[in-house]
Amino acid sequence: MAWRKLPLFQAHGIFRLHSGEISTFMINCEALTYKSLEAIAQELYVLLPGFGSVEGVPRGGLRLAKAMKRYVTEGPLLIVDDVYTTGRSLEEHRAGREAIGAVIFARKSIDLPWVRAFMEMRGKR
């Protein structure tokens, strides 16, 4: 199969999100290059407190976790994901462990006090 360029943002459709919710707007972080993920990781490093290890929520957070590994020092576990909709995937991955969290995009305000977003959408998304 030939590689094709994926759009990061897609509108004008009906999309079923990982959360099960329906949206007319899709964020596809697979479209981000590794160089873009490295730049996002660098900015998250500045935004977050220190962390001693990093895990990505499968599947969306795995590439970001790889980019964040270079910033591991000491502190709690960092759990990362690509897009925050409900926070359920992050909470399930956390499984009650002490952790901090980060996402690339938040579709709405984050209601988990342990999670930060690189970018947060405002409005009715």
Helices and strands as residue ranges (DSSP letters): E 9-16, E 22-27, G 29-31, H 34-47, E 53-56, H 62-68, G 69-71, E 77-84, H 88-94, E 99-106, E 115-120
